[in-house]
């Protein structure tokens, strides 16, 4: 019986991860330490876990299989990691008032009140669950393609059980340490696989990197306005709990600024390496292979060792993304959602033990739900619909209130709710009236702008009314002055 090399490499990777998990599990005394740590993480550790949160399984598969889309796609992918991290770096230096918070919904709640906090936490939980489900689905599909000696669902469930274990018992410390290990594994193996793909091409690098005539049309026939909207949408892409959690884990705003700045630069370089691997794949794959079958062609025409390396890369990426999202989701449910919704029944502050129990029950329920959802093909269409819906509505609803709060705009709950409603209505209006004209769904930037402007307008109107109620003579003088001008 021949050895199943992909299976052996995956088991070796999971065993190494288990060793790191055993080392990282440490007893914690407060829920804050479980959620964001003791605020003593090094900058390098935070950079690694931040990039591990970004690079998921879909990122690697997309970079390997979509190089044929040309220079616009390449530039958009590179800008998609650099611009959002630069935005977070710029915001981080201004977050001194909120640096001791645990989550993004807490910051929203402290500034705008209870209901905006609930909305932010609820949308954030849904967003994180969809992310985790997507990663589990990718692992299931790839492993079923590579391993035939055992049931591939067994490997998927084993990885999910390990994910549950260290997320529950190790908290953020276990998540960070495993993310560092998984990120180092991915970076090393992607360079190795890139070299293998290059040897398959049998062409010089200059010919491999040539995009034929694609460089002549950078915008792919699209209008300048559509291209600008797509790039502007990237600016707010990381204004969500999964990335902002690393801001709260930093010891000071200065460290948070460095973390996101370094993450943007290093992530840009890694993205170049991934795209380079995609260029080698594009030069190696026959032109008659359909785009949707490129990854299957790679897995069918590579050696078992390279197949195992690609499986480990995808497993490392999916686990490092899923554990961060799962942890953040559990924190929001335990700290922001349930205590705020059940405020009448929970009249006293919850203890660390109660918060922790809610968190680990949330992790168990979410992971079980995700596994059932992903291993049943009947629900995959529902998963795609949820992902598309959240991708359209999430950032336009929550980004503007958070940015304004960080910049010092503190106001009432109705102001934030009106802004959130405006952002959601702007997305609907865009799909109904603007999309048929521009033929683009890149509505994030104008909808976030509409949200922010609505909040500022409501704030101005309320402030003006309060001022004139307090000083009625001032209102009379203003009216008389305007009458004289007429």
Sine and cosine of phi, psi and omega as CSV:
sin_phi,cos_phi,sin_psi,cos_psi,sin_omega,cos_omega
0.00,0.00,0.82,-0.58,-0.03,-1.00
-0.97,0.24,0.49,-0.87,0.02,-1.00
-0.96,0.29,0.65,-0.76,0.09,-1.00
-1.00,-0.01,1.00,-0.04,-0.11,-0.99
-0.89,0.46,-0.71,0.70,0.05,-1.00
-0.83,0.55,-0.64,0.77,0.01,-1.00
-0.91,0.42,-0.67,0.74,0.00,-1.00
-0.90,0.43,-0.65,0.76,0.00,-1.00
-0.92,0.40,-0.64,0.77,0.01,-1.00
-0.91,0.41,-0.69,0.73,0.02,-1.00
-0.90,0.44,-0.64,0.77,0.04,-1.00
-0.88,0.47,-0.67,0.74,0.02,-1.00
-0.90,0.43,-0.68,0.73,0.00,-1.00
-0.92,0.40,-0.59,0.81,0.05,-1.00
-0.91,0.41,-0.67,0.74,0.05,-1.00
-0.89,0.45,-0.64,0.77,0.06,-1.00
-0.89,0.45,-0.62,0.78,0.01,-1.00
-0.90,0.44,-0.61,0.79,0.04,-1.00
-0.89,0.46,-0.70,0.72,0.02,-1.00
-0.91,0.42,-0.60,0.80,0.03,-1.00
-0.88,0.47,-0.71,0.71,0.01,-1.00
-0.88,0.48,-0.59,0.81,0.02,-1.00
-0.95,0.32,-0.56,0.83,-0.15,-0.99
-0.99,0.12,-0.35,0.94,-0.04,-1.00
-0.93,0.37,0.83,-0.56,-0.06,-1.00
-0.59,-0.81,0.61,-0.79,-0.01,-1.00
-0.94,0.34,0.68,-0.73,0.02,-1.00
-0.88,-0.48,0.51,-0.86,-0.11,-0.99
-0.99,-0.16,-0.40,0.92,-0.01,-1.00
-0.75,-0.66,0.36,-0.93,0.03,-1.00
-0.93,0.36,-0.47,0.88,0.05,-1.00
-0.88,0.48,-0.67,0.75,0.03,-1.00
-0.91,0.42,-0.62,0.79,0.06,-1.00
-0.90,0.43,-0.64,0.77,-0.13,-0.99
-0.99,0.16,-0.76,0.65,-0.09,-1.00
-0.80,-0.60,0.07,1.00,0.04,-1.00
0.99,0.11,-0.16,-0.99,-0.02,-1.00
-1.00,-0.06,0.21,0.98,0.05,-1.00
0.89,0.46,0.54,0.84,0.04,-1.00
-0.84,-0.54,0.35,0.94,0.04,-1.00
-0.94,0.33,0.60,-0.80,0.07,-1.00
-0.96,0.29,0.35,-0.94,0.01,-1.00
-0.88,0.47,-0.64,0.77,0.00,-1.00
-0.89,0.46,-0.65,0.76,0.02,-1.00
-0.90,0.43,-0.67,0.74,0.00,-1.00
-0.92,0.38,-0.60,0.80,0.05,-1.00
-0.89,0.45,-0.70,0.72,-0.02,-1.00
-0.89,0.45,-0.72,0.70,-0.02,-1.00
-0.95,0.32,-0.50,0.87,0.07,-1.00
-0.92,0.40,-0.71,0.70,0.02,-1.00
-0.93,0.36,-0.57,0.82,0.05,-1.00
-0.90,0.43,-0.53,0.85,0.08,-1.00
-0.92,0.39,-0.59,0.81,-0.04,-1.00
-0.96,0.27,-0.76,0.66,-0.11,-0.99
-0.98,0.20,0.98,-0.21,0.07,-1.00
-0.97,-0.24,-0.02,-1.00,-0.02,-1.00
-0.89,0.45,-0.60,0.80,0.00,-1.00
-0.91,0.41,-0.50,0.87,0.02,-1.00
-0.89,0.45,-0.73,0.68,-0.01,-1.00
-0.91,0.41,-0.72,0.69,-0.02,-1.00
-0.89,0.46,-0.66,0.75,0.02,-1.00
-0.89,0.45,-0.67,0.74,-0.01,-1.00
-0.92,0.38,-0.52,0.86,0.00,-1.00
-0.98,0.18,-0.43,0.90,-0.18,-0.98
-0.90,-0.44,-0.12,0.99,-0.10,-0.99
-0.89,-0.45,0.34,0.94,0.02,-1.00
-0.90,0.44,-0.42,0.91,-0.02,-1.00
-0.90,0.43,-0.27,0.96,0.00,-1.00
-0.94,0.34,-0.28,0.96,0.16,-0.99
1.00,-0.09,-0.21,-0.98,-0.17,-0.99
-0.92,0.39,-0.53,0.85,0.01,-1.00
-0.90,0.44,-0.69,0.72,0.02,-1.00
-0.89,0.45,-0.65,0.76,0.00,-1.00
-0.90,0.44,-0.75,0.66,-0.01,-1.00
-0.91,0.42,-0.58,0.81,0.02,-1.00
-0.92,0.39,-0.62,0.78,0.04,-1.00
-0.92,0.40,-0.66,0.75,0.01,-1.00
-0.92,0.38,-0.68,0.73,0.04,-1.00
-0.93,0.38,-0.46,0.89,-0.04,-1.00
-0.92,0.38,-0.29,0.96,0.09,-1.00
-0.96,-0.27,-0.45,0.89,-0.06,-1.00
-0.99,0.15,-0.77,0.64,-0.08,-1.00
-0.89,0.45,-0.72,0.69,-0.01,-1.00
-0.90,0.44,-0.61,0.79,0.02,-1.00
-0.94,0.35,-0.57,0.82,0.08,-1.00
-0.91,0.41,-0.60,0.80,0.06,-1.00
-0.89,0.45,-0.70,0.71,0.03,-1.00
-0.91,0.41,-0.60,0.80,0.04,-1.00
-0.89,0.45,-0.63,0.77,0.02,-1.00
-0.93,0.38,-0.63,0.78,0.01,-1.00
-0.95,0.31,-0.53,0.85,-0.13,-0.99
-0.87,0.48,-0.61,0.79,-0.06,-1.00
-0.93,0.36,-0.23,0.97,-0.03,-1.00
-0.96,-0.28,0.20,0.98,-0.12,-0.99
-0.97,-0.23,0.40,0.92,-0.07,-1.00
-0.86,0.52,-0.54,0.84,-0.01,-1.00
-0.94,0.33,-0.39,0.92,-0.11,-0.99
-0.89,-0.45,0.13,0.99,-0.12,-0.99
-0.90,0.43,-0.39,0.92,-0.02,-1.00
-1.00,-0.05,0.15,0.99,0.08,-1.00
-0.97,0.23,0.18,-0.98,-0.04,-1.00
-0.98,-0.21,-0.50,0.87,-0.09,-1.00
-0.50,-0.86,0.25,-0.97,0.06,-1.00
-0.89,0.45,-0.70,0.71,0.05,-1.00
-0.86,0.52,-0.53,0.85,0.04,-1.00
-0.90,0.44,-0.67,0.74,0.04,-1.00
-0.88,0.47,-0.71,0.70,0.04,-1.00
-0.87,0.49,-0.67,0.74,-0.03,-1.00
-0.93,0.37,-0.62,0.79,0.00,-1.00
-0.92,0.40,-0.47,0.89,-0.04,-1.00
-1.00,-0.04,-0.70,0.71,-0.16,-0.99
-0.93,-0.37,-0.20,0.98,0.06,-1.00
0.94,-0.34,-0.18,-0.98,-0.19,-0.98
-0.93,0.36,-0.78,0.62,-0.15,-0.99
-0.93,0.36,-0.67,0.74,0.13,-0.99
-0.86,0.51,-0.56,0.83,0.04,-1.00
-0.90,0.43,-0.68,0.74,0.01,-1.00
-0.90,0.44,-0.70,0.71,-0.01,-1.00
-0.88,0.47,-0.71,0.70,-0.01,-1.00
-0.89,0.45,-0.69,0.73,0.00,-1.00
-0.92,0.39,-0.66,0.75,-0.03,-1.00
-0.91,0.42,-0.74,0.67,0.04,-1.00
-0.91,0.42,-0.62,0.78,0.02,-1.00
-0.90,0.44,-0.64,0.77,0.04,-1.00
-0.91,0.42,-0.71,0.71,0.03,-1.00
-0.88,0.48,-0.67,0.74,0.02,-1.00
-0.87,0.49,-0.70,0.71,-0.02,-1.00
-0.93,0.37,-0.64,0.76,0.00,-1.00
-0.89,0.46,-0.66,0.75,0.03,-1.00
-0.90,0.44,-0.64,0.77,0.05,-1.00
-0.88,0.48,-0.74,0.68,-0.01,-1.00
-0.89,0.46,-0.68,0.73,0.01,-1.00
-0.88,0.47,-0.64,0.77,0.02,-1.00
-0.89,0.46,-0.68,0.73,0.00,-1.00
-0.91,0.42,-0.68,0.74,0.01,-1.00
-0.90,0.44,-0.63,0.77,0.03,-1.00
-0.90,0.44,-0.66,0.75,0.01,-1.00
-0.89,0.45,-0.71,0.71,0.03,-1.00
-0.86,0.50,-0.71,0.71,-0.01,-1.00
-0.87,0.49,-0.69,0.72,-0.03,-1.00
-0.92,0.39,-0.70,0.72,-0.06,-1.00
-0.94,0.35,-0.70,0.71,-0.02,-1.00
-0.91,0.42,-0.61,0.79,0.04,-1.00
-0.91,0.42,-0.39,0.92,0.03,-1.00
-0.99,0.13,-0.45,0.89,-0.13,-0.99
-0.98,-0.17,-0.55,0.83,-0.15,-0.99
-0.92,-0.40,0.78,-0.62,-0.01,-1.00
-0.82,-0.58,-0.17,0.99,-0.05,-1.00
-0.97,0.23,-0.43,0.90,0.07,-1.00
-0.75,-0.66,0.23,-0.97,0.05,-1.00
-0.91,0.42,0.87,-0.49,-0.05,-1.00
-0.89,0.46,-0.44,0.90,0.04,-1.00
-0.90,0.44,-0.45,0.89,0.03,-1.00
-0.90,0.45,-0.68,0.74,0.02,-1.00
-0.91,0.41,-0.66,0.75,0.01,-1.00
-0.88,0.47,-0.72,0.70,0.00,-1.00
-0.92,0.39,-0.61,0.79,0.03,-1.00
-0.88,0.47,-0.70,0.71,0.04,-1.00
-0.90,0.44,-0.63,0.77,0.01,-1.00
-0.91,0.40,-0.64,0.77,0.03,-1.00
-0.90,0.44,-0.67,0.74,0.05,-1.00
-0.89,0.46,-0.64,0.77,0.04,-1.00
-0.87,0.50,-0.71,0.70,0.02,-1.00
-0.88,0.48,-0.70,0.72,-0.11,-0.99
-0.88,0.47,-0.79,0.61,-0.09,-1.00
-0.98,0.19,-0.37,0.93,0.09,-1.00
-0.95,0.31,-0.59,0.81,0.01,-1.00
-0.96,0.26,-0.80,0.60,-0.19,-0.98
-1.00,0.05,-0.38,0.93,-0.05,-1.00
-0.97,-0.23,-0.31,0.95,-0.01,-1.00
0.90,0.43,-0.45,-0.89,-0.08,-1.00
-0.92,0.38,-0.47,0.88,0.01,-1.00
-0.90,0.44,-0.71,0.71,0.03,-1.00
-0.91,0.42,-0.62,0.78,0.02,-1.00
-0.88,0.47,-0.70,0.72,-0.03,-1.00
-0.91,0.41,-0.74,0.68,-0.06,-1.00
-0.91,0.42,-0.67,0.74,0.05,-1.00
-0.93,0.37,-0.57,0.82,0.06,-1.00
-0.89,0.46,-0.65,0.76,0.03,-1.00
-0.88,0.48,-0.73,0.68,0.02,-1.00
-0.89,0.46,-0.71,0.70,-0.03,-1.00
-0.93,0.36,-0.58,0.82,0.02,-1.00
-0.93,0.36,-0.69,0.72,0.04,-1.00
-0.88,0.47,-0.66,0.75,0.04,-1.00
-0.87,0.50,-0.72,0.69,-0.01,-1.00
-0.89,0.46,-0.74,0.68,-0.05,-1.00
-0.88,0.47,-0.69,0.72,0.00,-1.00
-0.91,0.42,-0.69,0.72,-0.07,-1.00
-0.97,0.25,-0.50,0.87,0.02,-1.00
-0.93,0.36,-0.56,0.83,0.08,-1.00
-0.92,0.40,-0.65,0.76,0.03,-1.00
-0.91,0.42,-0.68,0.73,0.02,-1.00
-0.93,0.37,-0.54,0.84,0.06,-1.00
-0.89,0.45,-0.66,0.75,0.03,-1.00
-0.90,0.43,-0.64,0.77,0.03,-1.00
-0.90,0.44,-0.69,0.72,0.02,-1.00
-0.88,0.47,-0.59,0.81,0.02,-1.00
-0.91,0.40,-0.64,0.77,0.02,-1.00
-0.91,0.40,-0.42,0.91,0.03,-1.00
-0.96,0.29,-0.42,0.91,-0.12,-0.99
-0.96,0.28,-0.56,0.83,-0.07,-1.00
0.86,0.52,0.52,0.85,0.04,-1.00
-0.76,-0.65,0.44,-0.90,0.12,-0.99
-0.90,0.44,0.37,-0.93,-0.02,-1.00
-0.88,0.48,-0.60,0.80,-0.03,-1.00
-0.87,0.49,-0.63,0.78,0.03,-1.00
-0.96,0.27,-0.58,0.81,-0.02,-1.00
-0.90,0.43,-0.65,0.76,-0.06,-1.00
-0.99,0.16,-0.19,0.98,0.00,-1.00
-0.93,0.36,0.75,-0.66,-0.02,-1.00
-0.99,-0.17,0.46,0.89,-0.01,-1.00
0.82,0.57,-0.86,-0.51,-0.04,-1.00
-0.99,-0.16,0.14,0.99,-0.12,-0.99
-0.93,0.36,-0.51,0.86,-0.04,-1.00
-0.92,0.40,-0.29,0.96,-0.01,-1.00
-0.95,0.31,-0.40,0.92,-0.02,-1.00
-0.83,-0.56,1.00,0.08,-0.10,-0.99
-0.91,0.41,-0.57,0.82,-0.09,-1.00
-1.00,-0.06,0.05,1.00,0.05,-1.00
0.81,0.58,0.63,0.78,0.04,-1.00
0.97,0.22,0.10,1.00,-0.02,-1.00
-1.00,0.02,0.44,-0.90,0.01,-1.00
-0.94,0.34,0.38,-0.93,0.00,-1.00
-0.89,0.46,-0.58,0.81,0.00,-1.00
-0.89,0.45,-0.69,0.73,0.00,-1.00
-0.90,0.44,-0.67,0.74,0.01,-1.00
-0.90,0.44,-0.68,0.73,0.02,-1.00
-0.89,0.46,-0.66,0.75,0.01,-1.00
-0.89,0.45,-0.61,0.80,0.00,-1.00
-0.93,0.37,-0.62,0.78,0.03,-1.00
-0.96,0.28,-0.64,0.77,0.01,-1.00
-0.91,0.42,-0.51,0.86,0.03,-1.00
-0.89,0.45,-0.43,0.90,-0.03,-1.00
-0.93,0.36,-0.43,0.90,-0.10,-1.00
-0.86,0.51,-0.63,0.78,-0.08,-1.00
-0.99,-0.15,0.17,0.99,-0.15,-0.99
-0.90,0.44,-0.47,0.88,-0.08,-1.00
-0.97,-0.25,0.22,0.97,0.07,-1.00
-0.99,0.15,0.95,0.31,-0.02,-1.00
-0.42,-0.91,0.33,-0.94,-0.19,-0.98
-0.85,0.53,-0.54,0.84,-0.06,-1.00
-0.86,0.51,-0.60,0.80,0.01,-1.00
-1.00,-0.06,-0.60,0.80,-0.03,-1.00
-0.92,0.38,-0.34,0.94,0.06,-1.00
-0.86,0.51,-0.55,0.83,0.00,-1.00
-0.95,0.32,-0.37,0.93,0.10,-1.00
-0.93,0.36,-0.66,0.75,0.01,-1.00
-0.96,0.28,-0.34,0.94,0.04,-1.00
-0.99,0.17,-0.24,0.97,-0.04,-1.00
-0.96,0.26,0.43,-0.90,-0.01,-1.00
-0.97,0.23,-0.42,0.91,-0.04,-1.00
-0.33,-0.94,0.31,-0.95,0.05,-1.00
-0.83,0.55,-0.56,0.83,0.00,-1.00
-0.90,0.44,-0.64,0.77,0.04,-1.00
-0.93,0.37,-0.66,0.76,0.03,-1.00
-0.87,0.50,-0.64,0.77,0.03,-1.00
-0.88,0.48,-0.71,0.71,0.02,-1.00
-0.90,0.43,-0.66,0.75,-0.04,-1.00
-0.85,0.53,-0.77,0.64,-0.05,-1.00
-0.96,0.29,-0.53,0.85,0.06,-1.00
-0.91,0.41,-0.75,0.66,0.02,-1.00
-0.91,0.41,-0.60,0.80,0.02,-1.00
-0.89,0.46,-0.64,0.77,0.03,-1.00
-0.90,0.43,-0.69,0.73,-0.04,-1.00
-0.94,0.35,-0.76,0.65,-0.02,-1.00
-0.92,0.40,-0.65,0.76,0.04,-1.00
-0.89,0.46,-0.58,0.82,0.06,-1.00
-0.88,0.48,-0.69,0.73,-0.01,-1.00
-0.92,0.40,-0.69,0.73,0.01,-1.00
-0.90,0.43,-0.62,0.79,0.04,-1.00
-0.89,0.46,-0.61,0.80,0.08,-1.00
-0.87,0.49,-0.67,0.75,0.02,-1.00
-0.90,0.44,-0.66,0.75,0.02,-1.00
-0.90,0.43,-0.67,0.74,0.02,-1.00
-0.92,0.39,-0.57,0.82,0.07,-1.00
-0.88,0.47,-0.65,0.76,0.09,-1.00
-0.88,0.48,-0.64,0.77,0.06,-1.00
-0.90,0.44,-0.57,0.82,0.05,-1.00
-0.91,0.42,-0.66,0.75,0.03,-1.00
-0.91,0.41,-0.62,0.79,0.05,-1.00
-0.90,0.44,-0.68,0.73,0.00,-1.00
-0.89,0.46,-0.56,0.83,0.02,-1.00
-0.97,0.22,-0.41,0.91,-0.04,-1.00
-1.00,0.02,-0.63,0.77,-0.09,-1.00
-0.94,0.35,0.71,-0.70,0.10,-0.99
-0.88,0.48,0.54,-0.84,-0.07,-1.00
-0.92,0.40,-0.40,0.92,-0.04,-1.00
-0.98,0.21,-0.13,0.99,0.02,-1.00
-0.96,0.28,0.82,-0.57,0.01,-1.00
-0.89,0.45,0.51,-0.86,-0.01,-1.00
-0.82,0.57,-0.61,0.79,-0.03,-1.00
-0.95,0.32,-0.26,0.96,-0.04,-1.00
-0.97,-0.24,0.12,0.99,-0.07,-1.00
-0.89,0.45,-0.74,0.68,-0.04,-1.00
-0.91,0.41,-0.62,0.79,0.05,-1.00
-0.90,0.44,-0.60,0.80,0.05,-1.00
-0.90,0.44,-0.67,0.74,0.02,-1.00
-0.86,0.50,-0.73,0.69,-0.06,-1.00
-0.93,0.36,-0.46,0.89,-0.02,-1.00
-1.00,0.08,-0.31,0.95,-0.11,-0.99
-0.86,-0.52,0.47,0.88,0.09,-1.00
-0.85,-0.53,0.31,-0.95,0.00,-1.00
-0.94,0.35,0.36,-0.93,0.02,-1.00
-0.85,0.53,-0.56,0.83,0.00,-1.00
-0.91,0.41,-0.73,0.68,0.01,-1.00
-0.92,0.40,-0.58,0.82,0.06,-1.00
-0.88,0.47,-0.67,0.75,0.06,-1.00
-0.91,0.41,-0.61,0.79,0.03,-1.00
-0.89,0.45,-0.70,0.72,0.03,-1.00
-0.90,0.43,-0.60,0.80,0.05,-1.00
-0.90,0.43,-0.66,0.75,0.02,-1.00
-0.91,0.42,-0.67,0.75,0.04,-1.00
-0.84,0.55,-0.75,0.66,-0.02,-1.00
-0.92,0.39,-0.62,0.79,0.02,-1.00
-0.91,0.40,-0.66,0.75,0.03,-1.00
-0.89,0.45,-0.69,0.73,-0.03,-1.00
-0.92,0.39,-0.71,0.71,-0.05,-1.00
-0.93,0.37,-0.64,0.77,0.01,-1.00
-0.92,0.38,-0.65,0.76,-0.02,-1.00
-0.93,0.37,-0.52,0.85,0.07,-1.00
-0.98,0.21,-0.68,0.73,-0.06,-1.00
-0.92,0.39,-0.63,0.78,-0.05,-1.00
-0.92,0.39,-0.62,0.79,0.03,-1.00
-0.90,0.44,-0.71,0.70,0.00,-1.00
-0.91,0.41,-0.64,0.77,0.00,-1.00
-0.91,0.42,-0.67,0.74,0.01,-1.00
-0.90,0.43,-0.72,0.69,-0.01,-1.00
-0.89,0.46,-0.66,0.75,0.01,-1.00
-0.89,0.45,-0.69,0.73,0.02,-1.00
-0.90,0.44,-0.63,0.77,0.03,-1.00
-0.90,0.44,-0.69,0.72,-0.01,-1.00
-0.91,0.42,-0.63,0.77,0.03,-1.00
-0.91,0.41,-0.70,0.71,-0.09,-1.00
-0.97,0.25,-0.57,0.83,-0.15,-0.99
-0.97,-0.25,-0.52,0.85,-0.11,-0.99
-0.94,-0.34,-0.67,0.75,-0.19,-0.98
-0.99,0.11,-0.90,0.44,-0.08,-1.00
-0.91,0.42,-0.73,0.68,0.02,-1.00
-0.88,0.48,-0.51,0.86,0.01,-1.00
-0.98,0.20,-0.64,0.77,0.02,-1.00
-0.93,0.36,-0.62,0.79,-0.05,-1.00
-0.98,-0.21,0.64,0.77,-0.09,-1.00
-0.90,0.43,-0.54,0.84,-0.02,-1.00
-0.94,0.35,-0.67,0.74,-0.02,-1.00
-0.97,0.24,-0.59,0.81,-0.02,-1.00
-1.00,-0.10,0.96,0.26,-0.11,-0.99
-0.95,0.31,-0.46,0.89,0.02,-1.00
-0.96,-0.26,0.36,-0.93,0.00,-1.00
-0.89,0.45,0.66,-0.75,0.00,-1.00
-0.97,0.26,0.56,-0.83,0.04,-1.00
-0.98,0.18,0.19,-0.98,0.03,-1.00
-0.86,0.51,-0.64,0.77,-0.03,-1.00
-0.89,0.45,-0.68,0.74,-0.01,-1.00
-0.91,0.41,-0.72,0.69,0.06,-1.00
-0.84,0.54,-0.70,0.72,-0.04,-1.00
-0.91,0.42,-0.67,0.74,0.01,-1.00
-0.90,0.44,-0.67,0.75,0.05,-1.00
-0.88,0.47,-0.63,0.77,-0.03,-1.00
-0.90,0.43,-0.75,0.67,-0.07,-1.00
-0.96,0.28,-0.49,0.87,0.12,-0.99
-0.91,0.42,-0.63,0.77,0.04,-1.00
-0.88,0.48,-0.68,0.73,0.01,-1.00
-0.89,0.46,-0.70,0.72,0.01,-1.00
-0.88,0.47,-0.72,0.69,-0.04,-1.00
-0.92,0.40,-0.72,0.70,-0.03,-1.00
-0.89,0.46,-0.72,0.69,-0.04,-1.00
-0.91,0.41,-0.65,0.76,0.05,-1.00
-0.88,0.47,-0.71,0.71,0.03,-1.00
-0.88,0.48,-0.68,0.74,-0.04,-1.00
-0.91,0.40,-0.68,0.74,-0.01,-1.00
-0.89,0.45,-0.72,0.70,0.03,-1.00
-0.88,0.48,-0.64,0.76,-0.02,-1.00
-0.91,0.42,-0.68,0.74,-0.12,-0.99
-0.99,0.14,-0.50,0.86,-0.01,-1.00
-0.99,0.10,-0.07,1.00,0.06,-1.00
-0.93,-0.37,0.94,-0.33,-0.10,-1.00
-0.89,0.45,-0.32,0.95,-0.02,-1.00
-0.92,0.39,-0.38,0.93,-0.06,-1.00
-0.99,-0.17,0.03,1.00,-0.06,-1.00
-0.92,0.39,-0.57,0.82,0.04,-1.00
-0.90,0.44,-0.62,0.78,0.06,-1.00
-0.89,0.45,-0.65,0.76,0.03,-1.00
-0.88,0.47,-0.68,0.73,0.03,-1.00
-0.90,0.43,-0.66,0.75,0.02,-1.00
-0.90,0.45,-0.67,0.74,0.04,-1.00
-0.89,0.46,-0.67,0.74,0.00,-1.00
-0.89,0.45,-0.70,0.72,0.01,-1.00
-0.91,0.42,-0.67,0.74,-0.01,-1.00
-0.90,0.44,-0.74,0.67,0.00,-1.00
-0.91,0.40,-0.58,0.82,0.04,-1.00
-0.89,0.47,-0.51,0.86,0.00,-1.00
-0.99,0.12,-0.63,0.78,-0.20,-0.98
-0.98,-0.18,-0.46,0.89,-0.22,-0.98
-0.89,0.45,-0.85,0.53,-0.05,-1.00
-0.89,0.45,-0.70,0.71,0.03,-1.00
-0.86,0.50,-0.40,0.92,-0.02,-1.00
-1.00,0.07,-0.68,0.74,-0.18,-0.98
-0.97,-0.23,-0.34,0.94,-0.15,-0.99
-0.93,0.38,-0.75,0.66,-0.08,-1.00
-0.89,0.46,-0.73,0.69,0.04,-1.00
-0.85,0.52,-0.63,0.78,-0.01,-1.00
-0.93,0.37,-0.71,0.71,-0.01,-1.00
-0.88,0.47,-0.70,0.72,0.01,-1.00
-0.90,0.43,-0.59,0.81,0.04,-1.00
-0.90,0.44,-0.68,0.73,0.01,-1.00
-0.91,0.42,-0.57,0.82,-0.02,-1.00
-0.99,0.17,0.03,1.00,0.10,-0.99
0.98,-0.22,0.13,0.99,0.01,-1.00
-1.00,0.05,0.98,-0.21,-0.02,-1.00
-0.93,-0.36,0.84,-0.55,-0.08,-1.00
-0.55,-0.84,-0.20,-0.98,-0.12,-0.99
-1.00,0.04,0.20,-0.98,0.02,-1.00
-0.89,0.46,-0.69,0.73,0.03,-1.00
-0.85,0.53,-0.59,0.81,0.02,-1.00
-0.88,0.48,-0.73,0.69,0.01,-1.00
-0.91,0.41,-0.64,0.77,-0.01,-1.00
-0.91,0.41,-0.63,0.78,0.05,-1.00
-0.90,0.43,-0.67,0.75,0.04,-1.00
-0.89,0.46,-0.70,0.71,0.02,-1.00
-0.89,0.47,-0.68,0.74,0.03,-1.00
-0.90,0.44,-0.62,0.78,0.04,-1.00
-0.89,0.45,-0.67,0.74,0.04,-1.00
-0.88,0.48,-0.69,0.73,0.01,-1.00
-0.91,0.41,-0.68,0.73,0.03,-1.00
-0.91,0.41,-0.55,0.83,0.03,-1.00
-0.90,0.43,-0.61,0.79,0.05,-1.00
-0.90,0.43,-0.69,0.73,0.02,-1.00
-0.90,0.44,-0.70,0.71,0.00,-1.00
-0.90,0.44,-0.61,0.79,0.03,-1.00
-0.88,0.47,-0.72,0.70,-0.01,-1.00
-0.91,0.41,-0.47,0.88,-0.07,-1.00
-1.00,0.04,-0.63,0.78,-0.14,-0.99
-0.90,-0.44,-0.55,0.83,-0.07,-1.00
-1.00,0.03,-0.64,0.77,-0.03,-1.00
-0.84,0.55,-0.69,0.73,0.03,-1.00
-0.88,0.48,-0.37,0.93,-0.02,-1.00
-1.00,0.02,-0.78,0.62,-0.08,-1.00
-1.00,0.00,-0.32,0.95,-0.02,-1.00
0.84,0.54,0.67,0.74,0.08,-1.00
-0.61,-0.79,0.64,-0.77,0.05,-1.00
-1.00,-0.08,0.20,0.98,-0.03,-1.00
-0.98,0.20,0.97,0.26,-0.07,-1.00
-0.98,-0.20,0.07,1.00,-0.14,-0.99
-0.87,0.50,-0.79,0.61,-0.10,-1.00
-0.89,0.46,-0.79,0.62,0.00,-1.00
-0.90,0.43,-0.52,0.85,0.00,-1.00
-0.96,0.28,-0.62,0.79,0.11,-0.99
-0.90,0.44,-0.64,0.77,0.04,-1.00
-0.89,0.45,-0.67,0.74,0.04,-1.00
-0.89,0.45,-0.64,0.77,0.05,-1.00
-0.86,0.50,-0.77,0.64,-0.02,-1.00
-0.90,0.43,-0.68,0.74,0.00,-1.00
-0.91,0.41,-0.60,0.80,0.04,-1.00
-0.90,0.44,-0.66,0.75,0.03,-1.00
-0.90,0.44,-0.67,0.74,0.01,-1.00
-0.91,0.41,-0.64,0.77,0.00,-1.00
-0.91,0.41,-0.70,0.71,0.02,-1.00
-0.89,0.45,-0.66,0.75,0.03,-1.00
-0.87,0.49,-0.67,0.74,0.00,-1.00
-0.91,0.42,-0.68,0.73,-0.02,-1.00
-0.91,0.41,-0.72,0.70,-0.01,-1.00
-0.90,0.44,-0.67,0.75,0.01,-1.00
-0.89,0.45,-0.66,0.75,0.01,-1.00
-0.90,0.43,-0.70,0.72,0.01,-1.00
-0.89,0.45,-0.69,0.72,0.01,-1.00
-0.89,0.45,-0.62,0.78,-0.01,-1.00
-0.91,0.42,-0.70,0.72,-0.03,-1.00
-0.96,0.29,-0.48,0.88,0.10,-0.99
-0.93,0.37,-0.57,0.82,-0.01,-1.00
-0.97,0.23,-0.58,0.82,-0.02,-1.00
-0.81,-0.58,0.98,0.19,-0.06,-1.00
-0.90,0.44,-0.50,0.86,0.02,-1.00
-0.90,0.43,-0.53,0.85,0.03,-1.00
-0.91,0.42,-0.62,0.79,0.05,-1.00
-0.91,0.43,-0.69,0.72,0.01,-1.00
-0.89,0.46,-0.67,0.75,0.02,-1.00
-0.90,0.44,-0.63,0.78,0.01,-1.00
-0.91,0.42,-0.67,0.74,0.01,-1.00
-0.91,0.42,-0.67,0.74,0.03,-1.00
-0.90,0.43,-0.62,0.79,0.01,-1.00
-0.91,0.42,-0.68,0.74,0.02,-1.00
-0.92,0.39,-0.56,0.83,0.01,-1.00
-0.92,0.39,-0.63,0.77,0.02,-1.00
-0.90,0.43,-0.61,0.79,0.00,-1.00
-0.90,0.43,-0.60,0.80,0.01,-1.00
-0.93,0.37,0.00,0.00,0.00,0.00
